[in-house]
Amino acid sequence: MTKSAQRPATAAKSFDGFSEEERAAMKDHARELKAESRRLSRADKEAAAEQDVVAKIAELAGTDRVLAEAFHQLLKKVAPDLTSKLWYGMPAYCKDGKMVCFFQSAAKFKSRYATIGFSDQARLDEDTLWPTTYAVTEMNAATEARITELVVRALS
């Protein structure tokens, strides 16, 4: 019996590594880094990055766009010192050049809901276990209050 005849049928399927969505996100990130490195002054970089974020939000569809716009506006109101930039093709917000929080659309990775996440730069630590990513399906007064609380705490 040959080696190929001994392999189970499932062995014919191979793991390709990253999904199409993950590869696209990595390509987005590479383009973001390349564009960022070409900009001249810090002010130019920040202004262009803000425009990139607004343009990316405008490209989103349906609920993702509504949520991203509301999140962006809320952060500009609550934490005006944060700078905006694209991070893996999605809006992200930085303090002193380090990403603190981000928005991820549901459509980007074909998930059930959009998410708002916080990096390890955010000061959300509670005991030995705490959430860093939150599902969001609607932006209402309660959601805005919770996000405001999280952002204020993250930046403290």
SULRA-V251350 format. One record per residue. N is the residue number from 0. RES is the residue in three letters. OMEGA is omega in radians with two decimals (999 if undefined). BURIAL is I if it has 24 or more other C-alpha atoms within 12 Angstrom, else O. Layout:
BEGIN
N_RES_OMEGA_BURIAL + N_RES_OMEGA_BURIAL
END
This chain:
BEGIN
0_MET_-3.12_O + 1_THR_3.14_O + 2_LYS_-3.10_O + 3_SER_3.11_O + 4_ALA_-3.12_O + 5_GLN_-3.08_O + 6_ARG_3.06_O + 7_PRO_-3.10_O + 8_ALA_-3.12_O + 9_THR_-3.14_O + 10_ALA_3.14_O + 11_ALA_3.08_O + 12_LYS_3.13_O + 13_SER_3.11_O + 14_PHE_-3.10_O + 15_ASP_-3.14_O + 16_GLY_-3.05_O + 17_PHE_3.08_O + 18_SER_3.09_O + 19_GLU_-3.13_O + 20_GLU_3.13_O + 21_GLU_3.09_O + 22_ARG_3.12_O + 23_ALA_3.12_O + 24_ALA_3.12_O + 25_MET_3.08_O + 26_LYS_3.07_O + 27_ASP_-3.11_O + 28_HIS_3.12_O + 29_ALA_3.10_O + 30_ARG_3.13_O + 31_GLU_-3.14_I + 32_LEU_3.13_O + 33_LYS_3.13_O + 34_ALA_-3.13_O + 35_GLU_-3.10_I + 36_SER_-3.12_O + 37_ARG_-3.08_O + 38_ARG_-3.03_O + 39_LEU_-3.05_O + 40_SER_3.11_O + 41_ARG_3.12_O + 42_ALA_3.09_O + 43_ASP_3.14_O + 44_LYS_-3.12_I + 45_GLU_3.14_I + 46_ALA_3.13_O + 47_ALA_3.13_I + 48_ALA_3.09_I + 49_GLU_3.10_I + 50_GLN_3.10_O + 51_ASP_-3.14_I + 52_VAL_-3.14_I + 53_VAL_3.12_I + 54_ALA_-3.14_O + 55_LYS_3.10_I + 56_ILE_3.14_I + 57_ALA_3.12_O + 58_GLU_-3.11_O + 59_LEU_-3.10_I + 60_ALA_2.97_O + 61_GLY_-3.08_O + 62_THR_3.13_I + 63_ASP_-3.14_I + 64_ARG_3.14_I + 65_VAL_-3.12_I + 66_LEU_-3.13_I + 67_ALA_3.10_I + 68_GLU_-3.14_I + 69_ALA_3.12_I + 70_PHE_-3.13_I + 71_HIS_-3.14_I + 72_GLN_3.12_I + 73_LEU_3.14_I + 74_LEU_3.11_I + 75_LYS_3.13_O + 76_LYS_-3.03_O + 77_VAL_-3.07_I + 78_ALA_-3.07_I + 79_PRO_3.14_O + 80_ASP_3.10_O + 81_LEU_3.05_I + 82_THR_-3.12_I + 83_SER_3.00_I + 84_LYS_3.05_I + 85_LEU_3.12_I + 86_TRP_-3.05_I + 87_TYR_3.08_I + 88_GLY_-3.12_I + 89_MET_3.12_I + 90_PRO_3.10_I + 91_ALA_-3.03_I + 92_TYR_-2.97_I + 93_CYS_3.01_I + 94_LYS_-3.12_I + 95_ASP_3.08_O + 96_GLY_-3.12_O + 97_LYS_-3.09_O + 98_MET_-3.13_I + 99_VAL_-3.13_I + 100_CYS_-3.08_I + 101_PHE_3.04_I + 102_PHE_3.08_I + 103_GLN_-3.11_I + 104_SER_3.10_I + 105_ALA_-3.08_I + 106_ALA_-3.06_O + 107_LYS_-3.12_I + 108_PHE_3.09_O + 109_LYS_-3.14_O + 110_SER_-3.06_O + 111_ARG_-3.06_O + 112_TYR_3.04_O + 113_ALA_3.12_I + 114_THR_2.99_I + 115_ILE_-3.07_I + 116_GLY_-3.14_I + 117_PHE_3.11_I + 118_SER_3.10_I + 119_ASP_3.07_O + 120_GLN_3.13_I + 121_ALA_-3.10_I + 122_ARG_-3.13_O + 123_LEU_-3.05_I + 124_ASP_3.05_O + 125_GLU_3.09_O + 126_ASP_-3.10_O + 127_THR_-3.12_O + 128_LEU_3.11_O + 129_TRP_3.14_O + 130_PRO_3.06_O + 131_THR_3.11_I + 132_THR_-3.07_O + 133_TYR_3.03_O + 134_ALA_3.10_O + 135_VAL_-3.12_I + 136_THR_-3.13_I + 137_GLU_3.08_I + 138_MET_3.11_I + 139_ASN_-3.08_O + 140_ALA_-3.14_O + 141_ALA_3.13_O + 142_THR_3.11_O + 143_GLU_3.12_I + 144_ALA_3.14_O + 145_ARG_3.12_O + 146_ILE_3.11_I + 147_THR_3.12_I + 148_GLU_-3.13_O + 149_LEU_-3.12_I + 150_VAL_3.12_I + 151_VAL_3.12_I + 152_ARG_-3.13_O + 153_ALA_-3.09_I + 154_LEU_-3.09_I + 155_SER_999_O
END
